[in-house]
Amino acid sequence: MGGFCRDVLGFGSILLGFGWILLGLCEIRVDFVGICWDLGGFCWDLGAFCWDWVGFGCILLGSGWDFVGIGVGFRRDRGGFCWPLCGPWSRRQAVALGRRGLLELVARGLRDLHYDSLVLPRDLRRRGVTHTRCYHFADDARRIWAAIRRFVGGVVGLYYPCDAAVRGDAELQAWVREIFHRGFLGRRRSGVPSRLRTIPRLVTFLTMVIYSCSAHHAAVNSGQFELGAFMPNLPAAMREPPPQTKEPLTEGQFLAALPAMNTTATVLGVLWVLRNEPFDMRPLGCYPERHFTEGAPRRLMREFRRRLAAISRRVRRRNAQLPRPYPYLDPPNIENSVAI
């Protein structure tokens, strides 16, 4: 039943390479907004500006599948592959690092990437934010992770009655080895399994892939335009070198470092395309292709959708009371899988 895994992994085009670029590098995406206003004028921490510039490269790179040829889980046999609108031309025009610089950035991120950062509960514990109040991403993501895991556990239980069945599925083990060797370059230090021996580990692995390519992608991708529309939050280039001291800069020095207007316009166009939903958007839990026709898995799908609907009602009640809502992990806003 190894073929079952490819069906349950989002029922569409899944590119795990996109997941590790996006998750492994973009933790800096909103932590370095370095504008400081004071009564005496305009102060700018250009060092923080540099980090925002790097963060933009990570996000834009994550959007380009043609950039790193390590896709290991997407369904060639089912179609659904969309060529990215923000292709190499856009990156060359908008990102000062260029192709070689971005590849080097990805390589550095991959060297530091660990499996625990892809498994949500472990990642929250690792970053010490498990009990952080008003952390809407963590609150919503935990509920979605739990719903996905329960769904995956139910479907896995239908086809793998015991751990021996997992170990004995040659197709499943070959698929996991391919992800380990092609997606993570066979790095043992990454903690990514090259073989799955138990049902709980299989459930965790499948949950991680589905979550990474749906909910976590939505959390990073959907807010790009809102964050980057004010260009200093997410600059695509710098026209001055990073400062060597922490002395405040003048407004003129700050303006001289900002990207040119045509570069900014290109970036905004790309971000606008990336954050817009496709016309044929399929939200998480929506599976129009009938890969499973038996009664038991279809019952699990209906239960999964009911749990997602309950999460959505909770998210919307909370957002109605917030001055700045956090809608990105509302299940109807989460695509079933990465699609650009």
Order of alpha helices (4+ residues) and beta strands (2+ residues): alpha-alpha-beta-beta-alpha-alpha-alpha-alpha-alpha-alpha-alpha-alpha-alpha-alpha-alpha-alpha-alpha
